[in-house]
Amino acid sequence: MNKRLQIFLHVVADILSASGAWLLFFLYRKHVVEAVKYGYEIPVNHDLKLYAGLIFIPAMWLIIYTGTGYYRKIFRRSRLREVEQTFITGILGSLFVFFLLI
């Protein structure tokens, strides 16, 4: 498979997974967390926070993955090294998002 196509598929998969995770987190927060806090179910509005998160969160993960070299030499990496790098990058990126949002 072409190297550029493979990198493109990695980037698209990362964008879709980050967007899906943000959407699930947003819906969970509206249906569960805020419903318990306020005592009634909060309607899910497609507001600026949802759309900003759908743009900012995937862009932030792409910057982090690019900075750590995730998209370089994709055919020459070992599977174990890839799992290790993804795990460490995921933990550090999650901490970054957590402290950025608080």
Order of alpha helices (4+ residues) and beta strands (2+ residues): alpha-alpha-alpha-alpha
